[in-house]
Amino acid sequence: MRAYIGGHQAVSIDDFIELALGTPVGLWLGEEGETEEERAARKDAARDILADNPELPDDVARIAAEVIEAHAPELFNVVPLTRPARRRRPSRKGAAA
C-alpha cells in the first residue's frame, strides 16, 4: 500500500515525520558524524525556521499527542508477569532413626 501526503509519497516513518513537520528530521536531531561546522549551520537553519514559524513546537507537541492517543492501546498494552509458584521443600523435622 502506498501513502501520499500532499502529493508526496511517504515510504518510511521519517518521510511521514518530515511531511508532517515540513522539515527533515535530521535538521532537528542532527546527523551522525557531522562536523562542528555542519552542526553550526544546521542549528542556524533551525533557528531561522523557528523564527519564521514560532508555532512549530506547539504543532509538533500536538501531533505527538495525537499519535500517542491514536496508538495508546498498543503503546500501553502492559501484561503483568506472574511469579512462578514457590516450591516447598520437604520438612526435615522429626526424630532421627
N, C-alpha and C positions, 0 to 999 in steps of 0.2 A: 504494500500500500504506500502510495506517495502522499506527502503532505506539502501543501503550498500555503505560504503566508504572504499576502500582498504580492503575489506573482513570483515569489522566490521559493524554490524548493528547499525544504529543510530535511536533511538526511541524517543529521546527528543531533544529540542533545545540545551541543554547542551552537549548532545552527539555529535551533529554536530559541535559545537564550539570546543569541546575537540579534535575531529578528525581533524579539520582544523588547530588548533594550535599545536597539538601534545602533549599537556599538559592539565591536568584538570583545569577547570575554577577556582575551589577553591584555587588552588595554587597562583593565581594572586589576587583574591578578598578576600581570607580568608574565614573562616567558622564562623558561629555564635557560640558564646560561647567558642571560642578557648582560651587556656591559653597563658600567655606570652611566656612560653617555646615552645609551639606549633607554636606560631606566629614567634618566632625567627628561628625555624627550617624551617618553610615554606619560610621565606624570604631568608634564606641561600640557600635553594634549588632553589629558583627563581633566585638568583644571579648566581649560578652555571650554570643554563640553559642559562641565558643571556650571560654569559662569553663564553659558548660553541657555541652559536648561536646569534651573535650580530645583525644579520639581522631580528631577530624575531619581534621587534617593528615595523619595516617598513612593514613586511609581514602582521602583524595584521592591520595596518592602511590601507594597500591596500585591504585586504579582507573586512574590514568595508566599505570602499569607494565603492567597487563593489556591496556589498549588498544594500547600500543606493541607488546607481544608478539603480540597478535592480528593486527596490521596490519604487522608487521615486513617481510614480503616486499615490500609496496607502498612502505613508507616508505624502505627501504634498497635499492631496485632501482636501482643505480647502473650506468650504462653508460659504459665508458671512451671518451673521444673519441679518434679516430685523427687523427694528424697527416697533412696532405697530403704526398704524395711530393715530395721536393725536385727541382726541375728543374736539370739540369746545363746550364750554358752551354757553347756550343762553344768548344773550345780555340783560342786565337789565337796559339799558339806557332808558330814557324816563320820561314822567311826571307820577307822582303818581296819581291814580284815586281818 
